[in-house]
Amino acid sequence: MVRLFSQFSICVCVFATSCLDIASHTTTQFPKTGLIQGYSAFFSFKVLPELTDPGYYSDKAVLSRNFVHENIFFTLMAMFGSVYYHHGARESLRQFAIGRFIECLFVFWPFVAIRTWFPVTQFSKAGQTYKGRTEKNDRFYQIGTTMVKLFYLWAKYFLGFFMQFMIFLDKMEPSHWHYMQGMLLLNTGTVSLSIFLHTLRFKKILPAKFTFSLYLVQIYLTFLALPIAYEMFMAHPKLCGVCLAGLVANLTRSRKLHAVWCGITMVLLTQTGIDW
């Protein structure tokens, strides 16, 4: 965990120098470490309860082993992003048929073809198991959990799918790449350091509300780049419409409907002459 935090700190420093290629290369190592530590935690901490309650959005509950396993999926997505956002690595990936397959798998089908390998914890169950929240902090965690849920919904389609579609279509402007690197860094840090923050809370090194607040601050820092994102959204309204349709499909909680959206979107972006 200390090594992971150190790598994240290095990534932030490198990013601050505007060295884009170096930042992208460095962040490739960061999710790799997170992936290794994620699997290490999953196989080592078999005593953790396997619950649909994440155990994360509370001040007393023990972390669910399902949450640890689930977090590995998002680390995989961050690791793909660290490759896909790197110009040289992306072009190398596209030179081979298997690389193009991997690209399409992660750009269009991650929540259909890959997400099913991992368990799903539920925001609605957060803090409900084993009296995971103290009464005085229950309202705080209810609000915080809702904030996380709304952020994930927005980020999944407009910081995830939309940005990857832009890269897939080679529509990303050179001036936007620094913004993209920042989003990748925050995303990777959020995914990889969440367990670290929970550990600090569990060992009572830092107060529970403080560590959870740090987590909320980290994910909502992405809104600092909203002016640049707004430019991209306004320049590509059709792509925004496609992502909005996906978000609406997600609200139905139907995996089949989401799969239909993925299939239609892939056809629209690869088999039509639409100017996105």
N, C-alpha and C positions, 0 to 999 in steps of 0.2 A: 504494500500500500504506500509506503514511503517513497519507493522508487517511482510509482505511478504519479504521485503528487509532484515529485521532482521533475519528471518528464513533462508534465503539464506546465509547470513553471517555466521550463526551458522553452517550450512551444510558445508561450505567451510572450516571452522576451524576444524570441526570434521573429514572431509575427509583428511585434511593435517596431522592429527595424525595417519593415516593409520588404523583407527578403522573401518573396513569394515562393520561389522554387525550394528554398531551404526549408521554409515553414511547412510546405506540403510534404517534403521528404521526412521531416522530423515527426509530423503528426502520423505518418505511416507507422513509425515505431510505437507511438503512444497507444493506439488501439490494439496493437499486437500484444503489448504488455497487459492491457486490460482484458483481452481475450484469454490469455494464459492464466491470469489471476482469477478471472471469472470461473473458468473450468476447475481450477485448483480449489476454489471455495466450494463449488458445487459438489465435487467428489470428496472433499475433506469434511465438510460440515453436515454429515448425514443425520446428525441429531436434530437439526432444524426441522420444524414442522412443515409439512407440505400442504399449504393452505391456499385458498383463493384470496384470502386477506393478505395483502403484500407484507404487512407488518412494518412497512416503512413510514407510512403517513400517520404516525402515532408517537406518543412519548413513553410508552411502557412496553409495547409489544415486541416480541422477538421477531427478527426478520424471517420471512417465509423462505424455505428452500426453493419454492416455485418462483419467487421473485428473483432470486439469485440466478436461477436457470433462465428465466425470461429475459433478464438483463443481458445475457450473452447474445441474444438475437440482435439487440440494438447496438451492441459492440461490433458485431459482424457488419451491420449496416454502416457504422462509422469507419470500419476498416476498408470497406469497399469505397466509401466516399474519399478516403485519403488517397486511394489509387486513382479514382475517377476524376478527382479535381486536379490531379497532376498531369500537365500537358503531355509530357513524354510517356508516362505510364499508361495514360489513356490511349494514346496512339499505338503503343505496343500491344495493348489489349485487343485493339480492333484489327490487328493484322492477321489474326487467326480465327478460324470458325468457332473454336471452343471459347475464345475470348469474346466474340460477338454474342455467343449464347449466354455467357456469364453477364455481359452488359445488359442484355434484354431481361434476364432473370431478375437482376437487382433493380433495374430501372422501372419495369412494368409489373413484375409478379412477386415482389418480396413478401407481401402479406398474404399471398395465396400459396405459393410454392415452398416458402422457407419458414414463414411464421408458424405453420402448423407443426413444425418439429419441436416447438417449445410450448410450455404450459402458459396459461393466461390467468393472471390475477385480475381482480375486479376492484375498481375504485369504489363501487357501492358497498363492498365488504370491508373497506379500510377501517381499521380500528375496532371492529366489532367482535373480534375473537379474543377470548381470555381477558376481557376488559382492558383492551390495549391502550385506552386513553383515559387519563385522569379527567374527572368531571370539570375541573376548572379550565382545562386546556382543550376540551372537546370542541367548542365553537371555533377556536383558532385553527384546529386541524381540519374541521369541516370546510372552512373557507379556503384554507391552503390546498386541500385536496381538489376542490372545485377549480381553483386556479390552475393546478397541474393538468387536470382533465381538459379544460378549455384550451390550454396551451398545446397539449399533445394533438388535439384535433386540428388546430390551426397549423401547427408545425408539420404534421404528417403530410398535408396536401400542398401547402404553400411554401414551406421551407424544405420539404423533402421532394415530393413528386414534381412540383413546378420547377425547382432548380435543376433537378436531374433531367427533366424534359428539355430544358433550355440547353444544357450541355449536350444531350443526345442529338439535338437538332443543330448544334454548333451556332447557337444564337447569342451566346454570351459575349458581351462587349469586353474588350481588354480592360476598360476602366472599372468593371464590376468584379474582377477576379479577386481583388484584395478583400472586398466584402464577402465573397464566397469562402475565402480562406478563414476569415473571422467566424463565419457561421459554422464551418466545419470544426474549428477549434472549440467553440462553445458547446457544440453538440457532443463532441467526443469527450470533453471534460465533464459535461452533465451526466453522460452515461457511465463513464469510468469512475468518476469520483463520488457517485451517489453512495456506493457501498462504504467508501472511506468515511464519508460524513456520518453514516449510520454507525460505523464502528466507534467513532469519537463520541457519539451519543450513548451507545451501549456501554462503553467503558467509563462513562461519566467524566470524560475529559472536557467536554463542552456541553452546555445545557441543550436539552432536546429542542426547544423552540428556536434556539440560535442556529443550530445545524440545519434545521428544516428551513429556516428563513434564508440561510446561505444558498440552499438548493433552489429556492424560489427566485432569489436575486439572479442566480446564474442563468436560469432558463429565460427569465424575462429581460436579460441584457440584450437578447437578440433584437428587441424592439428598437434599440439604438440605431440599427441599420434600416429601419422602416422607410426613411426618405428615399434611399437608394432602391429598396425593394419596390417601393411605389412606382418609381420610374420604370422598372422592369415590368410590373403588372400592367401599367397603362400602355406600354409599348407592345404588349402581347395579350390583348383582351380575350382572344379565342382560346389561348392556352389557359388563361385564368378561368374561363367558362368550363373547360374540361375538368380542371381541378375542383372547381366548385361543385360540379356534378358528382365527382367522387366523394366529396365531403358529405353531400346530401345522401348518397348511397350508404355511406358509413353510418349515418344516423339511424338507418333502418336495422342495423346490427345483423344484416344478412350477408354471410360470407359469399353466398352464391351470387348475390347482386353485385358485390364488390368485384368478384371474378369477372362478371359480365362487363363491368366498367373497365377493368384492366384490359380485357380482350379488345373491346371497341377502341379504347385509347391507343393501344398498340397498332391496330389497323389504321387508325386515323393519322398517326404520326409516321408510319412507315410505308403505307400503301396508297396514299392519296397525294394529290398535288396541292394541298391546302397551304397557303402562305401563312405560317404561324407568326 
